[in-house]
Amino acid sequence: MLGLSIWSILRITYSLLLTVFFSYCINLNNLTLNGINSIGDFAFYGCTSLASIVLPNGLTEISYSAFAHCTSLASIKLPNT
């Protein structure tokens, strides 16, 4: 959707990931989020190749269906806080 098909590892630093921000990025494999406190509705919806995600300290909200239909998601590292 956003031309990210060649990215296999993505590191993001924002305070909020907007609704449907990376929806249907089917070649997104691994994700490390830094400095995020909120993930919007459907932010990663349909990212079928997403296999692992590292969530940051300070994350306070994961909104509705943020990771729905991420059928390859096998590893989620939760924050310490």
Secondary structure, DSSP 8 states (H G I E B T S, - for coil): --S-TT-SEEEEE-SEE-TTTTTT-TT--EEEEES--EE-TTTTTT-TT--EEE--TT--EE-TTTTTT-TT--EEE----
